[in-house]
Amino acid sequence: MLLRAARREAGRRGPRVQITGPELEDLACQAAGDALLAITQKAGQFRGESRFTTWAYRFVIFEVSAKIGRHFWRHPTRPLDAESWDRLPDRFGFDPAQESEWRDLLAALRRAVDTELTPRQREVFVAVALNDVPPDALAIKLGSNRNAIYKMMFDARRKLRAALVANGYLHDEESRRS
Amino acid sequence: MNGWAALDLFLQTDPRDVGCAEAMDLLHVYADLVAAGVPAEERYPGIAAHLRACGPCGQDYDGLLAAIAGAAP
């Protein structure tokens, strides 16, 4: 049951991160094995808030997720410290024909990244938003965890949006609702 | 969605967002409610907000729902 779920989950995610064939099968087997170990160790913590199978599947999903995060650094797509600002227009779907309209916005965003964020927030924002490093992979690289990376990104996004609103590039939520 | 709207959406944060740790602690409960057709978002708005905003947790949630559906008779 666990192996079947691990294979399904690895098959769902693997191709997106270029893991296929025997490597994917190996990842699924390891995830199922580690999930079984975690379930055995934590069975006493099951409080009956969900079906037992759903609680157990959660460990399979987490193990597949963690193993795919670790796999990223075997074939990183770009250096962690690269700053791929030129990829932003594509990422957000800005029309090249209308560059005169959004060039100032992206320049303001870049200024805000440099002036509003702490060094750690900047490092995380650049890795995740500019270099497409998956948060789980970044957490491994920085010796952190998903929750801390998310919190760092959350605070960075909030600060950057506030800076763009303050400078008239975006509307604040209150005026949007009124 | 144009670039401005996409960037704006990316930068928006929801104050109800509970973060990864709490969302993952209750993911099995939330997923079971959704699978049973119960309006889980109303009961756990902070988890719903988080799953909308966090790519990795959203992936785990999708995977858990797929596992539940795959195990259904």
gemmi code that builds the backbone of each chain (N, CA, C; Angstrom):
import gemmi

chains = {
    "A": [
        ("MET", (0.829, -1.210, 0.000), (0.000, 0.000, 0.000), (0.868, 1.267, 0.000)),
        ("LEU", (1.888, 1.281, 0.889), (2.767, 2.450, 0.962), (3.606, 2.572, -0.300)),
        ("LEU", (4.095, 1.417, -0.788), (4.923, 1.453, -1.992), (4.107, 1.913, -3.201)),
        ("ARG", (2.868, 1.459, -3.256), (2.020, 1.872, -4.371), (1.799, 3.399, -4.329)),
        ("ALA", (1.548, 3.902, -3.142), (1.350, 5.358, -3.001), (2.640, 6.112, -3.326)),
        ("ALA", (3.774, 5.566, -2.898), (5.062, 6.231, -3.164), (5.352, 6.238, -4.666)),
        ("ARG", (5.069, 5.132, -5.332), (5.286, 5.083, -6.792), (4.400, 6.103, -7.502)),
        ("ARG", (3.147, 6.182, -7.054), (2.222, 7.112, -7.705), (2.700, 8.558, -7.518)),
        ("GLU", (3.114, 8.858, -6.289), (3.537, 10.231, -6.001), (4.852, 10.561, -6.708)),
        ("ALA", (5.780, 9.616, -6.713), (7.052, 9.845, -7.409), (6.795, 10.010, -8.908)),
        ("GLY", (5.876, 9.209, -9.423), (5.540, 9.305, -10.844), (4.869, 10.630, -11.188)),
        ("ARG", (4.117, 11.152, -10.234), (3.431, 12.432, -10.454), (4.425, 13.589, -10.485)),
        ("ARG", (5.430, 13.517, -9.591), (6.353, 14.645, -9.462), (7.652, 14.491, -10.233)),
        ("GLY", (8.089, 13.239, -10.386), (9.423, 12.987, -10.929), (9.720, 13.630, -12.266)),
        ("PRO", (8.874, 13.445, -13.260), (9.194, 13.984, -14.594), (9.437, 15.496, -14.589)),
        ("ARG", (8.741, 16.218, -13.704), (8.920, 17.670, -13.645), (10.333, 18.053, -13.207)),
        ("VAL", (10.968, 17.142, -12.449), (12.333, 17.438, -11.989), (13.337, 16.483, -12.650)),
        ("GLN", (12.936, 15.967, -13.795), (13.795, 15.099, -14.613), (14.322, 13.866, -13.862)),
        ("ILE", (13.440, 13.240, -13.094), (13.790, 11.947, -12.491), (12.859, 10.914, -13.112)),
        ("THR", (13.443, 9.927, -13.748), (12.622, 8.911, -14.419), (13.282, 7.538, -14.256)),
        ("GLY", (12.614, 6.505, -14.767), (13.183, 5.155, -14.858), (13.603, 4.569, -13.520)),
        ("PRO", (14.734, 3.851, -13.507), (15.173, 3.167, -12.281), (15.425, 4.129, -11.123)),
        ("GLU", (15.887, 5.317, -11.446), (16.150, 6.303, -10.392), (14.855, 6.674, -9.666)),
        ("LEU", (13.778, 6.796, -10.447), (12.479, 7.140, -9.874), (11.947, 5.978, -9.031)),
        ("GLU", (12.123, 4.773, -9.539), (11.681, 3.590, -8.800), (12.450, 3.466, -7.489)),
        ("ASP", (13.759, 3.726, -7.550), (14.591, 3.673, -6.357), (14.119, 4.701, -5.329)),
        ("LEU", (13.827, 5.904, -5.822), (13.344, 6.969, -4.934), (12.032, 6.544, -4.260)),
        ("ALA", (11.138, 5.934, -5.048), (9.836, 5.510, -4.501), (10.027, 4.435, -3.435)),
        ("CYS", (10.930, 3.479, -3.711), (11.162, 2.390, -2.745), (11.746, 2.937, -1.439)),
        ("GLN", (12.709, 3.832, -1.570), (13.311, 4.432, -0.371), (12.281, 5.240, 0.412)),
        ("ALA", (11.446, 5.980, -0.311), (10.417, 6.791, 0.358), (9.434, 5.892, 1.107)),
        ("ALA", (9.027, 4.803, 0.470), (8.078, 3.891, 1.124), (8.709, 3.278, 2.370)),
        ("GLY", (9.977, 2.889, 2.272), (10.681, 2.298, 3.411), (10.817, 3.286, 4.559)),
        ("ASP", (11.215, 4.501, 4.240), (11.376, 5.517, 5.288), (10.030, 5.910, 5.890)),
        ("ALA", (8.996, 5.919, 5.045), (7.659, 6.239, 5.555), (7.203, 5.151, 6.534)),
        ("LEU", (7.468, 3.898, 6.196), (7.074, 2.801, 7.082), (7.760, 2.940, 8.439)),
        ("LEU", (9.033, 3.309, 8.387), (9.789, 3.502, 9.623), (9.158, 4.621, 10.463)),
        ("ALA", (8.841, 5.739, 9.803), (8.245, 6.881, 10.513), (6.883, 6.508, 11.090)),
        ("ILE", (6.094, 5.779, 10.310), (4.751, 5.385, 10.775), (4.872, 4.476, 11.995)),
        ("THR", (5.818, 3.538, 11.926), (6.005, 2.611, 13.040), (6.411, 3.373, 14.302)),
        ("GLN", (7.312, 4.337, 14.122), (7.789, 5.094, 15.285), (6.723, 6.022, 15.857)),
        ("LYS", (5.830, 6.517, 14.980), (4.883, 7.554, 15.428), (3.444, 7.045, 15.559)),
        ("ALA", (3.255, 5.743, 15.424), (1.887, 5.201, 15.450), (1.150, 5.618, 16.726)),
        ("GLY", (1.885, 5.744, 17.811), (1.273, 6.133, 19.083), (0.749, 7.560, 19.080)),
        ("GLN", (1.210, 8.344, 18.100), (0.762, 9.747, 18.038), (-0.519, 9.917, 17.221)),
        ("PHE", (-0.978, 8.844, 16.595), (-2.206, 8.944, 15.794), (-3.390, 9.190, 16.725)),
        ("ARG", (-4.114, 10.298, 16.475), (-5.182, 10.693, 17.401), (-6.587, 10.453, 16.838)),
        ("GLY", (-6.649, 9.789, 15.698), (-7.958, 9.472, 15.140), (-8.695, 10.652, 14.534)),
        ("GLU", (-7.956, 11.728, 14.209), (-8.623, 12.903, 13.620), (-8.937, 12.697, 12.151)),
        ("SER", (-8.298, 11.709, 11.550), (-8.547, 11.375, 10.144), (-8.523, 9.849, 10.048)),
        ("ARG", (-8.759, 9.358, 8.834), (-8.587, 7.919, 8.666), (-7.115, 7.577, 8.870)),
        ("PHE", (-6.846, 6.385, 9.372), (-5.456, 5.995, 9.607), (-4.673, 5.975, 8.292)),
        ("THR", (-5.325, 5.500, 7.231), (-4.613, 5.422, 5.937), (-4.192, 6.813, 5.460)),
        ("THR", (-5.052, 7.804, 5.661), (-4.699, 9.167, 5.231), (-3.513, 9.676, 6.044)),
        ("TRP", (-3.562, 9.429, 7.352), (-2.444, 9.818, 8.230), (-1.154, 9.135, 7.761)),
        ("ALA", (-1.256, 7.866, 7.399), (-0.069, 7.116, 6.978), (0.431, 7.590, 5.612)),
        ("TYR", (-0.485, 7.849, 4.700), (-0.079, 8.327, 3.368), (0.704, 9.632, 3.462)),
        ("ARG", (0.352, 10.434, 4.459), (1.029, 11.721, 4.628), (2.548, 11.521, 4.741)),
        ("PHE", (2.961, 10.463, 5.445), (4.408, 10.217, 5.591), (5.035, 9.843, 4.247)),
        ("VAL", (4.291, 9.103, 3.445), (4.802, 8.748, 2.114), (5.012, 10.016, 1.288)),
        ("ILE", (4.006, 10.870, 1.312), (4.086, 12.115, 0.531), (5.268, 12.958, 1.005)),
        ("PHE", (5.420, 13.083, 2.319), (6.524, 13.894, 2.860), (7.877, 13.302, 2.466)),
        ("GLU", (7.982, 11.978, 2.483), (9.265, 11.344, 2.145), (9.600, 11.548, 0.664)),
        ("VAL", (8.616, 11.393, -0.197), (8.858, 11.625, -1.630), (9.275, 13.082, -1.835)),
        ("SER", (8.568, 13.972, -1.183), (8.839, 15.397, -1.297), (10.274, 15.706, -0.866)),
        ("ALA", (10.684, 15.167, 0.268), (12.028, 15.439, 0.799), (13.098, 14.864, -0.123)),
        ("LYS", (12.857, 13.691, -0.647), (13.869, 13.060, -1.502), (14.005, 13.806, -2.828)),
        ("ILE", (12.911, 14.303, -3.333), (12.990, 15.094, -4.575), (13.724, 16.406, -4.303)),
        ("GLY", (13.514, 16.997, -3.134), (14.232, 18.221, -2.758), (15.734, 17.979, -2.733)),
        ("ARG", (16.143, 16.842, -2.161), (17.582, 16.541, -2.103), (18.146, 16.286, -3.489)),
        ("HIS", (17.326, 15.684, -4.341), (17.781, 15.348, -5.693), (18.151, 16.588, -6.495)),
        ("PHE", (17.491, 17.706, -6.213), (17.694, 18.932, -6.996), (19.171, 19.304, -7.079)),
        ("TRP", (19.911, 19.127, -5.993), (21.298, 19.608, -5.963), (22.259, 18.705, -6.709)),
        ("ARG", (21.763, 17.557, -7.184), (22.636, 16.727, -8.028), (22.793, 17.357, -9.401)),
        ("HIS", (21.738, 17.994, -9.854), (21.776, 18.660, -11.164), (21.148, 20.049, -11.034)),
        ("PRO", (21.768, 20.950, -10.268), (21.155, 22.285, -10.114), (21.093, 23.004, -11.452)),
        ("THR", (20.009, 23.704, -11.660), (19.815, 24.364, -12.951), (20.637, 25.639, -13.075)),
        ("ARG", (20.943, 26.276, -11.934), (21.807, 27.467, -11.969), (22.404, 27.683, -10.583)),
        ("PRO", (23.550, 28.408, -10.523), (24.181, 28.602, -9.216), (23.244, 29.313, -8.249)),
        ("LEU", (23.406, 28.977, -6.964), (22.528, 29.558, -5.943), (22.639, 31.076, -5.912)),
        ("ASP", (23.835, 31.600, -6.170), (24.029, 33.044, -6.027), (23.822, 33.815, -7.333)),
        ("ALA", (23.384, 33.131, -8.387), (23.091, 33.862, -9.630), (21.890, 34.767, -9.384)),
        ("GLU", (21.802, 35.848, -10.119), (20.628, 36.725, -9.993), (20.018, 36.899, -11.369)),
        ("SER", (19.039, 36.065, -11.665), (18.495, 36.019, -13.020), (17.351, 37.017, -13.177)),
        ("TRP", (17.681, 38.292, -13.034), (16.635, 39.319, -13.158), (16.012, 39.337, -14.540)),
        ("ASP", (16.795, 38.943, -15.538), (16.265, 38.973, -16.906), (15.180, 37.906, -17.126)),
        ("ARG", (15.026, 36.976, -16.189), (14.001, 35.939, -16.345), (12.640, 36.384, -15.800)),
        ("LEU", (12.643, 37.466, -15.014), (11.390, 37.891, -14.368), (10.261, 38.222, -15.346)),
        ("PRO", (10.543, 38.972, -16.427), (9.430, 39.284, -17.343), (8.738, 38.029, -17.865)),
        ("ASP", (9.526, 37.018, -18.202), (8.948, 35.760, -18.690), (8.157, 35.060, -17.600)),
        ("ARG", (8.747, 35.016, -16.432), (8.124, 34.300, -15.322), (6.728, 34.830, -15.019)),
        ("PHE", (6.576, 36.158, -15.065), (5.272, 36.731, -14.727), (4.430, 37.049, -15.958)),
        ("GLY", (4.953, 36.741, -17.128), (4.146, 36.923, -18.341), (4.021, 38.351, -18.815)),
        ("PHE", (5.066, 39.166, -18.584), (5.040, 40.529, -19.110), (5.260, 40.487, -20.619)),
        ("ASP", (4.470, 41.253, -21.334), (4.532, 41.265, -22.789), (5.748, 42.101, -23.231)),
        ("PRO", (6.701, 41.499, -23.966), (7.886, 42.251, -24.406), (7.511, 43.493, -25.216)),
        ("ALA", (6.383, 43.431, -25.927), (5.984, 44.570, -26.756), (5.590, 45.778, -25.898)),
        ("GLN", (5.308, 45.517, -24.608), (4.888, 46.613, -23.723), (5.938, 46.911, -22.655)),
        ("GLU", (7.197, 46.678, -23.026), (8.267, 46.812, -22.035), (8.307, 48.205, -21.412)),
        ("SER", (7.966, 49.221, -22.218), (8.032, 50.585, -21.669), (7.087, 50.734, -20.478)),
        ("GLU", (6.021, 49.902, -20.429), (5.053, 50.025, -19.339), (5.509, 49.316, -18.062)),
        ("TRP", (6.233, 48.202, -18.195), (6.577, 47.454, -16.980), (8.047, 47.565, -16.571)),
        ("ARG", (8.850, 48.211, -17.401), (10.286, 48.300, -17.074), (10.495, 49.012, -15.727)),
        ("ASP", (9.759, 50.116, -15.519), (9.907, 50.871, -14.269), (9.454, 50.053, -13.058)),
        ("LEU", (8.395, 49.259, -13.250), (7.893, 48.421, -12.154), (8.967, 47.429, -11.705)),
        ("LEU", (9.582, 46.761, -12.671), (10.592, 45.758, -12.309), (11.847, 46.418, -11.738)),
        ("ALA", (12.155, 47.620, -12.222), (13.300, 48.353, -11.645), (12.998, 48.722, -10.191)),
        ("ALA", (11.749, 49.103, -9.931), (11.353, 49.443, -8.555), (11.392, 48.198, -7.668)),
        ("LEU", (10.973, 47.083, -8.228), (11.024, 45.834, -7.464), (12.473, 45.504, -7.104)),
        ("ARG", (13.345, 45.672, -8.070), (14.759, 45.351, -7.829), (15.352, 46.276, -6.754)),
        ("ARG", (14.971, 47.548, -6.810), (15.444, 48.484, -5.780), (14.936, 48.065, -4.401)),
        ("ALA", (13.667, 47.655, -4.373), (13.075, 47.254, -3.087), (13.761, 45.996, -2.545)),
        ("VAL", (14.099, 45.075, -3.435), (14.812, 43.872, -2.996), (16.150, 44.264, -2.358)),
        ("ASP", (16.806, 45.263, -2.949), (18.115, 45.696, -2.435), (18.015, 46.506, -1.149)),
        ("THR", (16.911, 47.254, -0.990), (16.873, 48.196, 0.137), (15.937, 47.772, 1.277)),
        ("GLU", (14.935, 46.971, 0.983), (13.924, 46.662, 2.003), (14.168, 45.342, 2.729)),
        ("LEU", (14.874, 44.425, 2.074), (14.998, 43.079, 2.645), (16.273, 42.939, 3.475)),
        ("THR", (16.218, 42.069, 4.468), (17.431, 41.719, 5.205), (18.298, 40.856, 4.274)),
        ("PRO", (19.592, 40.719, 4.576), (20.437, 39.883, 3.711), (19.890, 38.463, 3.543)),
        ("ARG", (19.358, 37.885, 4.627), (18.829, 36.514, 4.543), (17.558, 36.472, 3.694)),
        ("GLN", (16.672, 37.462, 3.888), (15.444, 37.516, 3.076), (15.811, 37.681, 1.597)),
        ("ARG", (16.818, 38.511, 1.349), (17.236, 38.746, -0.033), (17.774, 37.459, -0.655)),
        ("GLU", (18.582, 36.741, 0.115), (19.153, 35.485, -0.379), (18.048, 34.492, -0.739)),
        ("VAL", (17.064, 34.392, 0.141), (15.970, 33.441, -0.093), (15.109, 33.899, -1.273)),
        ("PHE", (14.806, 35.203, -1.325), (13.974, 35.715, -2.419), (14.664, 35.497, -3.768)),
        ("VAL", (15.941, 35.796, -3.836), (16.676, 35.637, -5.101), (16.680, 34.167, -5.528)),
        ("ALA", (16.930, 33.282, -4.573), (16.987, 31.857, -4.916), (15.631, 31.343, -5.414)),
        ("VAL", (14.572, 31.689, -4.685), (13.249, 31.130, -5.005), (12.601, 31.848, -6.185)),
        ("ALA", (12.596, 33.186, -6.131), (11.835, 33.939, -7.140), (12.611, 34.140, -8.438)),
        ("LEU", (13.929, 34.308, -8.339), (14.696, 34.578, -9.557), (15.341, 33.325, -10.132)),
        ("ASN", (15.828, 32.452, -9.241), (16.594, 31.301, -9.731), (15.806, 30.000, -9.735)),
        ("ASP", (14.520, 30.095, -9.370), (13.656, 28.907, -9.420), (14.151, 27.744, -8.577)),
        ("VAL", (14.841, 28.021, -7.495), (15.267, 26.936, -6.606), (14.053, 26.518, -5.773)),
        ("PRO", (13.683, 25.233, -5.790), (12.532, 24.812, -4.986), (12.800, 25.086, -3.499)),
        ("PRO", (11.810, 25.596, -2.769), (12.015, 25.909, -1.353), (12.577, 24.746, -0.535)),
        ("ASP", (12.118, 23.514, -0.814), (12.639, 22.368, -0.056), (14.128, 22.172, -0.325)),
        ("ALA", (14.532, 22.359, -1.579), (15.944, 22.212, -1.938), (16.764, 23.325, -1.286)),
        ("LEU", (16.211, 24.521, -1.261), (16.919, 25.646, -0.640), (17.088, 25.403, 0.866)),
        ("ALA", (16.048, 24.854, 1.483), (16.120, 24.573, 2.923), (17.277, 23.617, 3.215)),
        ("ILE", (17.444, 22.624, 2.369), (18.542, 21.663, 2.565), (19.882, 22.384, 2.440)),
        ("LYS", (20.006, 23.210, 1.413), (21.264, 23.914, 1.150), (21.627, 24.850, 2.300)),
        ("LEU", (20.620, 25.500, 2.886), (20.887, 26.486, 3.929), (20.817, 25.880, 5.342)),
        ("GLY", (20.634, 24.570, 5.407), (20.520, 23.933, 6.718), (19.308, 24.434, 7.478)),
        ("SER", (18.218, 24.691, 6.740), (17.020, 25.255, 7.347), (15.867, 24.268, 7.170)),
        ("ASN", (14.658, 24.759, 7.185), (13.516, 23.881, 6.932), (12.478, 24.652, 6.117)),
        ("ARG", (11.512, 23.906, 5.598), (10.516, 24.507, 4.703), (9.775, 25.661, 5.380)),
        ("ASN", (9.415, 25.460, 6.640), (8.637, 26.485, 7.352), (9.419, 27.800, 7.469)),
        ("ALA", (10.715, 27.689, 7.788), (11.539, 28.902, 7.951), (11.728, 29.603, 6.602)),
        ("ILE", (11.914, 28.823, 5.540), (12.077, 29.420, 4.207), (10.781, 30.121, 3.802)),
        ("TYR", (9.648, 29.461, 4.067), (8.363, 30.059, 3.703), (8.150, 31.364, 4.464)),
        ("LYS", (8.475, 31.348, 5.765), (8.294, 32.554, 6.588), (9.168, 33.691, 6.050)),
        ("MET", (10.383, 33.338, 5.648), (11.304, 34.342, 5.089), (10.711, 34.933, 3.802)),
        ("MET", (10.181, 34.062, 2.949), (9.564, 34.524, 1.694), (8.300, 35.329, 1.975)),
        ("PHE", (7.531, 34.887, 2.949), (6.283, 35.575, 3.311), (6.586, 37.019, 3.701)),
        ("ASP", (7.573, 37.177, 4.584), (7.939, 38.522, 5.044), (8.519, 39.347, 3.902)),
        ("ALA", (9.315, 38.704, 3.041), (9.910, 39.407, 1.898), (8.811, 39.895, 0.948)),
        ("ARG", (7.864, 39.028, 0.642), (6.781, 39.394, -0.282), (5.978, 40.562, 0.289)),
        ("ARG", (5.687, 40.485, 1.597), (4.897, 41.542, 2.241), (5.631, 42.884, 2.164)),
        ("LYS", (6.931, 42.867, 2.457), (7.719, 44.107, 2.412), (7.809, 44.655, 0.993)),
        ("LEU", (8.024, 43.766, 0.020), (8.191, 44.224, -1.363), (6.887, 44.811, -1.894)),
        ("ARG", (5.792, 44.169, -1.554), (4.505, 44.680, -2.030), (4.214, 46.041, -1.401)),
        ("ALA", (4.514, 46.165, -0.103), (4.290, 47.445, 0.586), (5.127, 48.542, -0.072)),
        ("ALA", (6.355, 48.214, -0.461), (7.224, 49.216, -1.102), (6.659, 49.610, -2.464)),
        ("LEU", (6.155, 48.646, -3.211), (5.606, 48.954, -4.538), (4.292, 49.737, -4.415)),
        ("VAL", (3.522, 49.447, -3.377), (2.290, 50.222, -3.139), (2.659, 51.651, -2.747)),
        ("ALA", (3.632, 51.783, -1.844), (4.034, 53.113, -1.375), (4.534, 53.986, -2.522)),
        ("ASN", (5.128, 53.359, -3.522), (5.660, 54.119, -4.654), (4.687, 54.187, -5.841)),
        ("GLY", (3.461, 53.743, -5.604), (2.416, 53.909, -6.608), (2.417, 52.899, -7.750)),
        ("TYR", (3.165, 51.803, -7.611), (3.189, 50.809, -8.698), (2.062, 49.783, -8.565)),
        ("LEU", (1.634, 49.525, -7.328), (0.521, 48.602, -7.094), (-0.490, 49.290, -6.190)),
        ("HIS", (-1.733, 48.783, -6.212), (-2.779, 49.352, -5.361), (-2.800, 48.594, -4.021)),
        ("ASP", (-3.123, 49.341, -2.948), (-3.207, 48.620, -1.686), (-4.546, 47.895, -1.622)),
        ("GLU", (-4.642, 46.959, -0.694), (-5.813, 46.085, -0.597), (-7.085, 46.879, -0.273)),
        ("GLU", (-6.935, 47.914, 0.591), (-8.116, 48.682, 0.988), (-8.748, 49.371, -0.214)),
        ("SER", (-7.886, 50.022, -1.057), (-8.447, 50.746, -2.203), (-8.985, 49.758, -3.229)),
        ("ARG", (-8.396, 48.530, -3.262), (-8.902, 47.525, -4.193), (-10.332, 47.108, -3.819)),
        ("ARG", (-10.566, 47.023, -2.478), (-11.893, 46.576, -2.019), (-12.939, 47.668, -2.112)),
        ("SER", (-12.505, 48.971, -2.047), (-13.489, 50.065, -2.021), (-13.940, 50.425, -3.422)),
    ],
    "B": [
        ("MET", (-4.219, 36.438, -17.337), (-3.642, 37.344, -16.340), (-2.384, 37.999, -16.909)),
        ("ASN", (-2.305, 39.337, -16.814), (-1.103, 39.993, -17.337), (0.011, 39.999, -16.278)),
        ("GLY", (1.190, 40.509, -16.700), (2.348, 40.479, -15.819), (2.152, 41.231, -14.514)),
        ("TRP", (1.499, 42.388, -14.590), (1.255, 43.190, -13.372), (0.434, 42.387, -12.374)),
        ("ALA", (-0.652, 41.787, -12.876), (-1.544, 41.031, -11.981), (-0.819, 39.808, -11.421)),
        ("ALA", (-0.009, 39.160, -12.261), (0.703, 37.961, -11.802), (1.726, 38.314, -10.729)),
        ("LEU", (2.449, 39.411, -10.931), (3.428, 39.841, -9.926), (2.719, 40.252, -8.637)),
        ("ASP", (1.608, 40.983, -8.792), (0.841, 41.417, -7.623), (0.369, 40.205, -6.819)),
        ("LEU", (-0.151, 39.210, -7.524), (-0.636, 37.998, -6.859), (0.505, 37.287, -6.123)),
        ("PHE", (1.658, 37.232, -6.775), (2.825, 36.574, -6.171), (3.242, 37.268, -4.872)),
        ("LEU", (3.118, 38.600, -4.847), (3.580, 39.360, -3.678), (2.524, 39.444, -2.567)),
        ("GLN", (1.273, 39.138, -2.897), (0.221, 39.255, -1.881), (0.389, 38.200, -0.790)),
        ("THR", (0.116, 38.605, 0.438), (0.174, 37.662, 1.558), (-1.157, 37.707, 2.289)),
        ("ASP", (-1.558, 36.579, 2.818), (-2.834, 36.489, 3.536), (-2.528, 36.388, 5.032)),
        ("PRO", (-3.002, 37.345, 5.830), (-2.688, 37.301, 7.265), (-3.227, 36.055, 7.973)),
        ("ARG", (-4.178, 35.367, 7.326), (-4.709, 34.147, 7.965), (-3.773, 32.950, 7.776)),
        ("ASP", (-2.826, 33.072, 6.858), (-1.911, 31.976, 6.498), (-1.203, 31.424, 7.744)),
        ("VAL", (-1.350, 30.126, 8.000), (-0.804, 29.548, 9.239), (0.642, 29.093, 9.107)),
        ("GLY", (1.178, 29.087, 7.885), (2.555, 28.620, 7.703), (2.622, 27.116, 7.481)),
        ("CYS", (3.814, 26.669, 7.095), (3.982, 25.263, 6.694), (3.806, 24.288, 7.865)),
        ("ALA", (4.359, 24.629, 9.019), (4.380, 23.655, 10.112), (2.956, 23.267, 10.534)),
        ("GLU", (2.113, 24.272, 10.754), (0.746, 23.969, 11.193), (-0.054, 23.298, 10.074)),
        ("ALA", (0.158, 23.776, 8.841), (-0.576, 23.179, 7.712), (-0.206, 21.697, 7.548)),
        ("MET", (1.080, 21.389, 7.687), (1.495, 19.997, 7.510), (1.049, 19.118, 8.672)),
        ("ASP", (0.964, 19.707, 9.865), (0.480, 18.951, 11.034), (-0.953, 18.477, 10.838)),
        ("LEU", (-1.744, 19.312, 10.141), (-3.171, 18.996, 9.998), (-3.540, 18.594, 8.568)),
        ("LEU", (-2.529, 18.362, 7.741), (-2.819, 18.093, 6.326), (-3.728, 16.879, 6.148)),
        ("HIS", (-3.493, 15.823, 6.916), (-4.296, 14.601, 6.784), (-5.751, 14.865, 7.177)),
        ("VAL", (-5.939, 15.709, 8.195), (-7.307, 16.028, 8.632), (-8.012, 16.835, 7.544)),
        ("TYR", (-7.298, 17.828, 7.053), (-7.865, 18.718, 6.025), (-8.200, 17.914, 4.758)),
        ("ALA", (-7.260, 17.069, 4.341), (-7.462, 16.299, 3.101), (-8.626, 15.318, 3.236)),
        ("ASP", (-8.754, 14.721, 4.416), (-9.867, 13.787, 4.621), (-11.210, 14.507, 4.544)),
        ("LEU", (-11.260, 15.711, 5.106), (-12.504, 16.490, 5.031), (-12.842, 16.803, 3.575)),
        ("VAL", (-11.830, 17.258, 2.834), (-12.055, 17.600, 1.418), (-12.511, 16.357, 0.646)),
        ("ALA", (-11.843, 15.245, 0.889), (-12.201, 14.006, 0.179), (-13.619, 13.569, 0.511)),
        ("ALA", (-14.076, 13.921, 1.714), (-15.438, 13.540, 2.127), (-16.477, 14.568, 1.695)),
        ("GLY", (-16.016, 15.625, 1.038), (-16.954, 16.647, 0.559), (-17.358, 17.664, 1.618)),
        ("VAL", (-16.633, 17.670, 2.736), (-16.912, 18.645, 3.804), (-16.185, 19.954, 3.456)),
        ("PRO", (-16.832, 21.114, 3.679), (-16.160, 22.388, 3.355), (-15.007, 22.680, 4.324)),
        ("ALA", (-13.867, 22.068, 4.061), (-12.707, 22.179, 4.951), (-12.196, 23.618, 5.033)),
        ("GLU", (-12.339, 24.356, 3.929), (-11.829, 25.735, 3.898), (-12.525, 26.604, 4.934)),
        ("GLU", (-13.811, 26.330, 5.164), (-14.545, 27.116, 6.169), (-14.068, 26.781, 7.579)),
        ("ARG", (-13.744, 25.506, 7.782), (-13.312, 25.089, 9.120), (-11.863, 25.496, 9.385)),
        ("TYR", (-11.044, 25.443, 8.328), (-9.614, 25.756, 8.486), (-9.181, 26.809, 7.454)),
        ("PRO", (-9.653, 28.050, 7.601), (-9.310, 29.075, 6.598), (-7.810, 29.372, 6.535)),
        ("GLY", (-7.132, 29.228, 7.666), (-5.692, 29.495, 7.680), (-4.905, 28.460, 6.901)),
        ("ILE", (-5.371, 27.223, 6.943), (-4.701, 26.167, 6.175), (-5.012, 26.357, 4.693)),
        ("ALA", (-6.275, 26.672, 4.398), (-6.645, 26.909, 2.994), (-5.808, 28.036, 2.408)),
        ("ALA", (-5.643, 29.120, 3.188), (-4.840, 30.254, 2.706), (-3.407, 29.812, 2.456)),
        ("HIS", (-2.899, 28.987, 3.348), (-1.508, 28.542, 3.185), (-1.347, 27.651, 1.950)),
        ("LEU", (-2.267, 26.728, 1.768), (-2.140, 25.797, 0.640), (-2.248, 26.521, -0.700)),
        ("ARG", (-2.966, 27.650, -0.720), (-3.051, 28.444, -1.950), (-1.723, 29.141, -2.242)),
        ("ALA", (-0.998, 29.507, -1.181), (0.185, 30.357, -1.371), (1.497, 29.592, -1.406)),
        ("CYS", (1.541, 28.427, -0.783), (2.817, 27.711, -0.638), (2.896, 26.565, -1.643)),
        ("GLY", (3.761, 26.708, -2.618), (3.899, 25.689, -3.663), (4.207, 24.300, -3.115)),
        ("PRO", (5.234, 24.136, -2.269), (5.574, 22.803, -1.774), (4.458, 22.166, -0.956)),
        ("CYS", (3.808, 22.934, -0.083), (2.709, 22.357, 0.705), (1.511, 22.057, -0.191)),
        ("GLY", (1.288, 22.909, -1.188), (0.224, 22.644, -2.153), (0.477, 21.344, -2.914)),
        ("GLN", (1.744, 21.113, -3.250), (2.118, 19.861, -3.920), (1.839, 18.658, -3.010)),
        ("ASP", (2.217, 18.783, -1.740), (1.979, 17.680, -0.797), (0.484, 17.416, -0.645)),
        ("TYR", (-0.270, 18.491, -0.597), (-1.727, 18.368, -0.470), (-2.304, 17.653, -1.705)),
        ("ASP", (-1.880, 18.078, -2.886), (-2.356, 17.417, -4.112), (-1.983, 15.933, -4.095)),
        ("GLY", (-0.754, 15.659, -3.646), (-0.294, 14.267, -3.591), (-1.113, 13.438, -2.622)),
        ("LEU", (-1.454, 14.051, -1.478), (-2.236, 13.311, -0.483), (-3.653, 13.046, -1.002)),
        ("LEU", (-4.227, 14.038, -1.657), (-5.560, 13.816, -2.247), (-5.511, 12.720, -3.310)),
        ("ALA", (-4.436, 12.715, -4.100), (-4.294, 11.690, -5.143), (-4.134, 10.312, -4.505)),
        ("ALA", (-3.393, 10.243, -3.388), (-3.219, 8.956, -2.690), (-4.551, 8.457, -2.147)),
        ("ILE", (-5.334, 9.373, -1.573), (-6.654, 8.998, -1.044), (-7.543, 8.495, -2.185)),
        ("ALA", (-7.532, 9.230, -3.284), (-8.379, 8.835, -4.428), (-7.911, 7.499, -5.003)),
        ("GLY", (-6.601, 7.296, -5.034), (-6.047, 6.052, -5.578), (-6.359, 4.852, -4.720)),
        ("ALA", (-6.549, 5.092, -3.409), (-6.815, 3.979, -2.497), (-8.296, 3.671, -2.395)),
        ("ALA", (-9.123, 4.593, -2.933), (-10.574, 4.386, -2.824), (-10.987, 3.146, -3.603)),
        ("PRO", (-11.940, 2.366, -3.042), (-12.360, 1.133, -3.740), (-13.071, 1.441, -5.052)),
    ],
}
model = gemmi.Model(1)
for chain_id, residues in chains.items():
    chain = gemmi.Chain(chain_id)
    for i, (resn, *xyz) in enumerate(residues, 1):
        res = gemmi.Residue()
        res.name, res.seqid = resn, gemmi.SeqId(i, " ")
        for name, pos in zip(("N", "CA", "C"), xyz):
            atom = gemmi.Atom()
            atom.name, atom.element = name, gemmi.Element(name[0])
            atom.pos, atom.b_iso = gemmi.Position(*pos), 0.0
            res.add_atom(atom)
        chain.add_residue(res)
    model.add_chain(chain)
structure = gemmi.Structure()
structure.add_model(model)
structure.setup_entities()
